[in-house]
Amino acid sequence: MKEETKKKISMRLRGRKKSATHRKHISQSLQALKKTKEHKEHLSASLKEYHKNNRVKSERDEKEKEHNKH
């Protein structure tokens, strides 16, 4: 597909809800792109925060289980 055609499609879809297949194609094309150093650092920080939050939740669940046993 020509770049001009891609730009026309992009402009027509701007601000509108994208279809599931369109979102899937966007996601697949983004996976092939090289990530910048800043992007990798941001992903790393986000994942660390995500796992930190999940660990806290699991510990909280363990405490609730212990509390319910007594």
DAMO-V58765 format. One record per backbone hydrogen bond with DSSP energy under -1.0 kcal/mol. CO is the residue of the C=O (numbers start at 1). NH is the residue of the N-H. E is the energy in kcal/mol with one decimal. If there is no record, write none. Layout:
((CO | NH | E) (CO | NH | E))
This chain:
((2 | 6 | -2.1) (3 | 7 | -2.4) (4 | 8 | -2.0) (5 | 9 | -2.4) (6 | 10 | -2.5) (7 | 11 | -2.5) (8 | 12 | -2.0) (9 | 13 | -1.8) (13 | 16 | -2.3) (19 | 23 | -2.4) (20 | 24 | -2.2) (21 | 25 | -2.4) (22 | 26 | -2.2) (23 | 27 | -2.6) (24 | 28 | -2.5) (25 | 29 | -2.2) (26 | 30 | -2.1) (27 | 31 | -1.5) (36 | 40 | -2.4) (37 | 41 | -2.4) (38 | 42 | -2.3) (39 | 43 | -2.5) (40 | 44 | -2.5) (41 | 45 | -2.5) (42 | 46 | -2.4) (43 | 47 | -2.6) (44 | 48 | -2.3) (45 | 49 | -2.2) (46 | 50 | -2.5) (47 | 51 | -2.7) (48 | 52 | -2.2) (49 | 53 | -2.3) (50 | 54 | -2.0) (51 | 55 | -2.2) (52 | 56 | -1.9) (53 | 57 | -2.0) (54 | 58 | -2.3) (55 | 59 | -2.4) (56 | 60 | -2.2) (57 | 61 | -2.3) (58 | 62 | -2.2) (59 | 63 | -2.2) (60 | 64 | -2.1) (61 | 65 | -2.2) (62 | 66 | -2.3) (63 | 67 | -2.4) (64 | 68 | -2.4) (65 | 69 | -1.3) (66 | 70 | -1.0))
